[in-house]
Amino acid sequence: MSEPDHERLRRDLESAATEARAGAGRKPPVTGRQALIGLLAAVPIAAGVIAAIAATQSGPELATATTPVGEPPPEPAVPPSPPRPTTPRAPATSTGPDVPPRPQSPRPEPPRSAPPEPAAPPGADRSTTHTVQPGETLARIALHYRVPLEQIAEQNAIADPDRIRAGANLVIRPAPANEVVIPAGATLTGLASRHHVTVSHLLRLNPHIADADRIVAGGRLRIS
């Protein structure tokens, strides 16, 4: 309906009542019987108006009429989402007095390697071949290689250390660790002090030295 029916009926009733009041002054007084008849005739009209008003208010158009113009209808409430399932966590381990400690597996021992073989003394297997030059002496060669002349003579089968032949090849090996070559101009006292021993100790180890004041340069001297 473009205009509510109950509003139009209400206006019609008001107009009829106004006309009735206006005509009441012109017409003769209404008797009690006439008033009762008019009241009975107005009851169905009033009942129809009330029924129309009730039907209009209880219908689906009521929600449309109560919604303000220009505003969207309210959105339906969204039901809350169910909680997400949580993965149970593993119980935390403890090492208190009531919990026995975990047995630890023994660590494997690394394989034992064989002990290294003792290294040979430096220069034990080294040998040098020296060609005797004209005018050279065995003492000079001994001082050059720091090998006692007695050792060179023994290793090369030289009968007389004072006589060597030029052009001969001499095999020279390093001296033992407990032997040194007597340097030129050295004294037995100086050598004893250098090696932190006494002169009597050197004489006891070197019985070939007859005189402590006369030692040969290039000769053998044992110190231990």
Secondary structure, 3 states (H helix, E strand, C coil): CCCCHHHHHHHHHHHHHHHHHHHHCCCCCCCHHHHHHHHHHHHHHHHHHHHHHHHHHHCCHHHHHHCCCCCCCCCCCCCCCCCCCCCCCCCCCCCCCCCCCCCCCCCCCCCCCCCCCCCCCCCCCCCEEEECCCCCCHHHHHHHHCCCHHHHHHHCCCCCCCCCCCCCEEEECCCCCCEEECCCCCCHHHHHHHCCCCHHHHHHHCCCCCCCCCCCCCCEEECC
